[in-house]
Amino acid sequence: MIDPTALAAALRALPGFATLQPADLQRYATKGIAHDHWRIAGRDLLVRVPNAGQFAIPPEAYIPYQQASFTRAQPSGHVPRLIAA
């Protein structure tokens, strides 16, 4: 499981998240092994944190792979809108 302090620090590098604090993050109960979900308080956003160790995809390729998957599926309306990767 990722540390909320580390996650908040990573998110602060994105536009619009400069003031994000660890207390703003709420982890949802894990339902699978592929990734965790975190809610950002006061925003209608969900953070999806992959657990790339579960797959044969090298860690440095996993985020671009997921980004491409969401981008391709976006027109279907069956996946959330991707804000950043």
FISEKE-734392 format. One record per residue (C-alpha): z, x, y; residue in three letters. Coordinates in nm, 4 decimals, padded with zeros to 6 digits. Layout:
REM residues N
[[Z, X, Y], 'Ala']
...
***
This chain:
REM residues 85
[[00.0000, 00.0000, 00.0000], 'Met']
[[-00.0845, 00.1250, 00.3457], 'Ile']
[[00.1905, 00.1890, 00.5987], 'Asp']
[[00.1764, -00.0544, 00.8960], 'Pro']
[[00.2373, 00.2348, 01.1379], 'Thr']
[[-00.0681, 00.4180, 01.0049], 'Ala']
[[-00.2771, 00.0999, 01.0078], 'Leu']
[[-00.1786, 00.0189, 01.3668], 'Ala']
[[-00.2650, 00.3754, 01.4723], 'Ala']
[[-00.6091, 00.3484, 01.3092], 'Ala']
[[-00.6759, 00.0098, 01.4708], 'Leu']
[[-00.5764, 00.1362, 01.8168], 'Arg']
[[-00.8860, 00.3584, 01.8069], 'Ala']
[[-01.1029, 00.0441, 01.8183], 'Leu']
[[-01.1974, -00.1294, 02.1446], 'Pro']
[[-00.9520, -00.4044, 02.2337], 'Gly']
[[-00.6651, -00.2774, 02.0186], 'Phe']
[[-00.5140, -00.0053, 02.2411], 'Ala']
[[-00.1743, -00.1785, 02.2637], 'Thr']
[[-00.1452, -00.2844, 01.8985], 'Leu']
[[00.1943, -00.2082, 01.7455], 'Gln']
[[00.3047, -00.2022, 01.3791], 'Pro']
[[00.5170, -00.5114, 01.4453], 'Ala']
[[00.1953, -00.6999, 01.5293], 'Asp']
[[00.0792, -00.6650, 01.1683], 'Leu']
[[00.1813, -00.8965, 00.8863], 'Gln']
[[00.0745, -00.8135, 00.5319], 'Arg']
[[-00.0322, -01.1016, 00.3122], 'Tyr']
[[00.0700, -01.1103, -00.0530], 'Ala']
[[-00.1688, -00.9103, -00.2681], 'Thr']
[[-00.3890, -01.1253, -00.4881], 'Lys']
[[-00.6078, -00.8563, -00.6390], 'Gly']
[[-00.6519, -00.4830, -00.6735], 'Ile']
[[-00.9586, -00.4304, -00.4528], 'Ala']
[[-00.8008, -00.4616, -00.1077], 'His']
[[-00.5077, -00.5884, 00.0984], 'Asp']
[[-00.5177, -00.8342, 00.3885], 'His']
[[-00.3194, -00.8026, 00.7111], 'Trp']
[[-00.2858, -01.0622, 00.9879], 'Arg']
[[-00.2759, -00.9500, 01.3496], 'Ile']
[[-00.0200, -01.1555, 01.5457], 'Ala']
[[-00.1631, -01.3450, 01.8414], 'Gly']
[[-00.5252, -01.2962, 01.7329], 'Arg']
[[-00.7486, -01.4940, 01.5044], 'Asp']
[[-00.8293, -01.1812, 01.3040], 'Leu']
[[-00.7714, -01.0527, 00.9555], 'Leu']
[[-00.7762, -00.6851, 00.8593], 'Val']
[[-00.9111, -00.6047, 00.5154], 'Arg']
[[-00.7873, -00.2690, 00.3858], 'Val']
[[-00.9754, -00.1519, 00.0761], 'Pro']
[[-00.8197, 00.0293, -00.2133], 'Asn']
[[-01.1196, 00.2482, -00.2945], 'Ala']
[[-00.9319, 00.4256, -00.5738], 'Gly']
[[-01.0059, 00.1297, -00.8003], 'Gln']
[[-01.3820, 00.1881, -00.7957], 'Phe']
[[-01.6388, 00.4470, -00.8952], 'Ala']
[[-01.7574, 00.4651, -00.5327], 'Ile']
[[-01.6404, 00.7823, -00.3518], 'Pro']
[[-01.3845, 00.6996, -00.0786], 'Pro']
[[-01.6096, 00.8244, 00.2029], 'Glu']
[[-01.8828, 00.5822, 00.0896], 'Ala']
[[-01.6635, 00.2768, 00.0339], 'Tyr']
[[-01.6264, 00.1593, 00.3955], 'Ile']
[[-02.0024, 00.1881, 00.4702], 'Pro']
[[-02.0699, 00.0046, 00.1415], 'Tyr']
[[-01.8371, -00.2799, 00.2378], 'Gln']
[[-01.9796, -00.2907, 00.5920], 'Gln']
[[-02.3337, -00.3218, 00.4560], 'Ala']
[[-02.2221, -00.5934, 00.2127], 'Ser']
[[-02.0618, -00.8024, 00.4882], 'Phe']
[[-02.3621, -00.7512, 00.7186], 'Thr']
[[-02.6047, -00.8673, 00.4477], 'Arg']
[[-02.3902, -01.1701, 00.3579], 'Ala']
[[-02.3195, -01.2744, 00.7193], 'Gln']
[[-02.6185, -01.5101, 00.7564], 'Pro']
[[-02.4941, -01.7152, 00.4598], 'Ser']
[[-02.1823, -01.8203, 00.6492], 'Gly']
[[-01.9684, -01.7524, 00.3413], 'His']
[[-01.7983, -01.4354, 00.4653], 'Val']
[[-01.5828, -01.3749, 00.7721], 'Pro']
[[-01.7497, -01.2229, 01.0780], 'Arg']
[[-01.7261, -00.8441, 01.0717], 'Leu']
[[-01.5704, -00.7154, 01.3949], 'Ile']
[[-01.5456, -00.3432, 01.3142], 'Ala']
[[-01.5357, -00.1009, 01.0238], 'Ala']
***
